[in-house]
Amino acid sequence: MALLVQKYGGTSVGTTERIKAIADKVKRFKERGDDIVVVVSAMSGETNRLIGLSKDIMEEPTPREMDVLVSTGEQVTIALLSMALNHAGCDAVSYTGAQVRITTNTAHTKARIVSIDEHNMRSDLDAGRVIVVAGFQGVDETGNITTLGRGGSDTTAVALAAALKADECQIYTDVDGVYTTDPRVVDNARRMEKITFEEMIEMASLGSKVLQIRAVEFAGKYAVPLRVLSSFTEGPGTLITIEDDGSMEQPAVSGIAFNRDEAKLTLVGVPDIPGVASKILRPISDENIEVDMIVQNVGLDKKTDFTFTVHRNDFKRAKSVLDEVCINLQAETSAGDNDIAKVSIVGVGMRSHAGVATKMFEVLSEEGINIQMISTSEIKISVVIDEKYLELAVRTLHSAFDLDDTKTVEES
Amino acid sequence: MALLVQKYGGTSVGTTERIKAIADKVKRFKERGDDIVVVVSAMSGETNRLIGLSKDIMEEPTPREMDVLVSTGEQVTIALLSMALNHAGCDAVSYTGAQVRITTNTAHTKARIVSIDEHNMRSDLDAGRVIVVAGFQGVDETGNITTLGRGGSDTTAVALAAALKADECQIYTDVDGVYTTDPRVVDNARRMEKITFEEMIEMASLGSKVLQIRAVEFAGKYAVPLRVLSSFTEGPGTLITIEDDGSMEQPAVSGIAFNRDEAKLTLVGVPDIPGVASKILRPISDENIEVDMIVQNVGLDKKTDFTFTVHRNDFKRAKSVLDEVCINLQAETSAGDNDIAKVSIVGVGMRSHAGVATKMFEVLSEEGINIQMISTSEIKISVVIDEKYLELAVRTLHSAFDLDDTKTVEES
C-alpha cells in the first residue's frame, strides 16, 4: 500500500466528462489499496476567463484581489471532482489551500510555500477518504488568499508529497512522459524511463515544458520521487529521481532541448574596462527584461564584443536600451538578431565523458551549421545557431548521441 | 458619519460594467464620510452555471461539495468589486465568509449563521477601507464552507449590520422600494416610505418578493433598520423598521399582496373526531409538501369540511395523498382546485381599526367576487378567490383602502 499524490492539469479536468473519467481512474488506484491525494488545476480556459474579467475592470488588477479571483478556478474543480468520486462510490473530500492550511509568504500572484499542515489530511486519509486539494493556492499567515503563479499546481503536488512523505508524486499531463527531444521535430524521439532532477531542470528550462521547473527543484530538494504520466493513456511515464550512481553506466547525453523564443543582441567594440558587463546589463534588467545566455570575448585591441540573449517578445525594447548604452559606453555599434535558435544537449553522463562538447561541435560543423554562441554548464552544452538549421541540428545530434528509438526506426 | 451595510444583488453586479458602476456609487457614499461594508451576490447567471456543472456530474450533488462549488460565485464578485473600487481610487479589501469568520451550523446548502467575528472588519474600517464581503456563505466550526441557501446574501447583510451595529442595512435591488401592491397589476401602486418588519414579513411571504423573509425576520429580531432601494436609480426607497407607535396615525391597510402559486384541496364530510386534522396533514407533510392556509368548519351533522392550500407544483402529489386519506378516514370525497388566487390586505393599522375585514368582504362582494376561504392574523386578512378575478380584486381593494397614488392618477 502506497501513498500517492496525483496531480491532474487543466486539460485533464477540462470538462465534466473528463472529470468523471479522472474520478474513475483515481477510484481504480484507491481500489488497488493505495492512499490517494489528488491535486487539481482549474478547468482549462477558466483561469483565462477570470483574468479576462479582471482586465475588464482594470489593466493591472490589485494583486491581493487577483488571488481571491483566480483561486476560485481550482475551487470549482475540487468540488466537481469530489462529487464525481462520491458518485463513483469512492469517499472523497475537497480541500482549498486555506483548508489544508498551505501557508505561503504574502507575495500575491507569485507566493512561495512556507509550510503545510498535514494534520487534517492525515485524519481523512486514515478514514479511507480520497483527498482532493486545490492546486496553485495557499494563504498567508493572516489568512489572505495567495497563489503560487502559473503552473503552481505542480508545486502544490510536490509540496504535499514532501509534507506527507508520499511514496510518489505523479504528474498527469497530456504527454506520456519526458522525451529525449520534441517528437514533433524528431520522429523517433524516445520516452525516457528515468531522468535525474538536474537533467529535468535543464530540459525544462530549455523548453521541454512538461513540468514546472520550480516543482522539479522542490522535488529534488526534498527527494520526492516524481513521475510524469499521461492522463489519457496507460503507461509507466518517466520517473524523475535523484541520481543513481550505483546503477548502470549513464549515457553521455540524455536528451536534446531547444527553443526558438530567444533573440540575440550584441554590443560590438566595447572598451574592456572593469564593470562593463554590469553597465550593459543593468539598464536591461531595469526594464524588467530577463537575460538568458551571456557571452563575452576579449579581443587583442583591449576591446570586447558582448553578446546576450533575451526573450523574443523583449527584443525591440532591449535593442533600444542597448542603442543608448552603446552611445554612453562609446562602443562601436549595437546589433541584434531575431532569427536564432538555441540547441542544448543535456546529461549527467557528460561529467564523466570527455569530448562530448567536441563531438557536438563536429557534428554541427559536418552539417555546415555555424555556431554563433556557446554556453556550458556541468551537465549541459548550449549553442545558438541560425534558426533555419534548428530541425537539422536537433535531428543530427539526436542520432549522433544514440538517442534514436531503434524500434521506431525499424518500423518507419 | 454613519456605518452602512449595503447589499447588491446578482443583477446589480451582473457584468463588469455594472460592477464598475456600483464601485462609483459606493465611492460617493464613502466620500460623503460614511463607513461602508458592501455585501455582494454572485454575478447573475453564475450560480446557475455552477449548479449546471454539478448536475453534469451527479443528480443530487454532495451537499458539502455543492457549497465549495457555488461559494466561488460570490468570491469572484468580491474580488472584482474590490478591484473596481481600488481602480476608482477607493481603498477596498475583500472578505470571503471564512475570512470574516461568519460561523454557521453545518447544514450544508441551507446553513444558519451562529456568530460573526467583527474584529478583522473593524480594523479595516478604522483604516478607512471599504469592506467587500461575499454574501450567502460562511464556515462551520471546523472550517467547512457552508452556504445559507438562495437569497442568503440578504441575510448576510443583515447579520453583518447587526454584528457591526450599523446605522442602516441597505438592500439594493432592481426595484426602487416596496409598493402597496404589484405595479404590474395596479398602475397607481404607490412606493411606501416606511413599512414595519411585521408588515414586510406578511408582504414578502405573500409574494412581494423584494426581500428574503429570513433577512427581514433577522433584521426585526436585532432591530436593524433595513432599507430597500434601487441599484440603478436615485431615491430614498422604503425603510423597514420597528413600529413607531409615537408617530402619526397608521393607515388601516398598508399594502395588498397576492399570489397565484397555490392550489386548494378539500376533504368533504370528514367525521369530526379529535385528531382528525393531524391525520389529514401528517401524510401530506410526510411527502415534504408544505401547506399554507388551513380552514376547517364544523357542520351540524358532526361532519366537517377540511380545506387547505399547497403550492401548485405539489398539487398532483397532494391530491393523490388526499385520495388515500379520504378512504382511510371514511370521508365523503376529496376535491381539488388549481385555478385559485390568494389576495391579502396587510397592515399594522388593522389592530386599531375595526371593520377592516367587513369592508374587504363588502368590496369584493360588490364586484361579484365569491370568497372561497378566509384566513386572518393580527395584521393580515387573506382570502382565496377564483383566479380570474385576481386583478379586479387587487385593483378594487387598492382603491378602496386609499392606497392609490393620487399624483399618478392625476397624471394619467
Boltz contact constraints between the chains, C-beta under 6 A:
constraints:
  - contact:
      token1: [A, 16]
      token2: [B, 53]
      max_distance: 6.0
  - contact:
      token1: [A, 16]
      token2: [B, 56]
      max_distance: 6.0
  - contact:
      token1: [A, 16]
      token2: [B, 57]
      max_distance: 6.0
  - contact:
      token1: [A, 53]
      token2: [B, 16]
      max_distance: 6.0
  - contact:
      token1: [A, 56]
      token2: [B, 16]
      max_distance: 6.0
  - contact:
      token1: [A, 57]
      token2: [B, 16]
      max_distance: 6.0
  - contact:
      token1: [A, 57]
      token2: [B, 80]
      max_distance: 6.0
  - contact:
      token1: [A, 57]
      token2: [B, 83]
      max_distance: 6.0
  - contact:
      token1: [A, 57]
      token2: [B, 84]
      max_distance: 6.0
  - contact:
      token1: [A, 58]
      token2: [B, 83]
      max_distance: 6.0
  - contact:
      token1: [A, 58]
      token2: [B, 87]
      max_distance: 6.0
  - contact:
      token1: [A, 61]
      token2: [B, 83]
      max_distance: 6.0
  - contact:
      token1: [A, 62]
      token2: [B, 83]
      max_distance: 6.0
  - contact:
      token1: [A, 62]
      token2: [B, 86]
      max_distance: 6.0
  - contact:
      token1: [A, 65]
      token2: [B, 79]
      max_distance: 6.0
  - contact:
      token1: [A, 65]
      token2: [B, 82]
      max_distance: 6.0
  - contact:
      token1: [A, 65]
      token2: [B, 83]
      max_distance: 6.0
  - contact:
      token1: [A, 65]
      token2: [B, 94]
      max_distance: 6.0
  - contact:
      token1: [A, 68]
      token2: [B, 79]
      max_distance: 6.0
  - contact:
      token1: [A, 68]
      token2: [B, 94]
      max_distance: 6.0
  - contact:
      token1: [A, 69]
      token2: [B, 79]
      max_distance: 6.0
  - contact:
      token1: [A, 72]
      token2: [B, 72]
      max_distance: 6.0
  - contact:
      token1: [A, 72]
      token2: [B, 75]
      max_distance: 6.0
  - contact:
      token1: [A, 72]
      token2: [B, 76]
      max_distance: 6.0
  - contact:
      token1: [A, 75]
      token2: [B, 72]
      max_distance: 6.0
  - contact:
      token1: [A, 76]
      token2: [B, 72]
      max_distance: 6.0
  - contact:
      token1: [A, 79]
      token2: [B, 65]
      max_distance: 6.0
  - contact:
      token1: [A, 79]
      token2: [B, 68]
      max_distance: 6.0
  - contact:
      token1: [A, 79]
      token2: [B, 69]
      max_distance: 6.0
  - contact:
      token1: [A, 80]
      token2: [B, 53]
      max_distance: 6.0
  - contact:
      token1: [A, 80]
      token2: [B, 57]
      max_distance: 6.0
  - contact:
      token1: [A, 82]
      token2: [B, 65]
      max_distance: 6.0
  - contact:
      token1: [A, 83]
      token2: [B, 57]
      max_distance: 6.0
  - contact:
      token1: [A, 83]
      token2: [B, 58]
      max_distance: 6.0
  - contact:
      token1: [A, 83]
      token2: [B, 61]
      max_distance: 6.0
  - contact:
      token1: [A, 83]
      token2: [B, 62]
      max_distance: 6.0
  - contact:
      token1: [A, 83]
      token2: [B, 65]
      max_distance: 6.0
  - contact:
      token1: [A, 84]
      token2: [B, 57]
      max_distance: 6.0
  - contact:
      token1: [A, 86]
      token2: [B, 62]
      max_distance: 6.0
  - contact:
      token1: [A, 87]
      token2: [B, 58]
      max_distance: 6.0
  - contact:
      token1: [A, 94]
      token2: [B, 65]
      max_distance: 6.0
  - contact:
      token1: [A, 94]
      token2: [B, 68]
      max_distance: 6.0
  - contact:
      token1: [A, 99]
      token2: [B, 143]
      max_distance: 6.0
  - contact:
      token1: [A, 143]
      token2: [B, 99]
      max_distance: 6.0
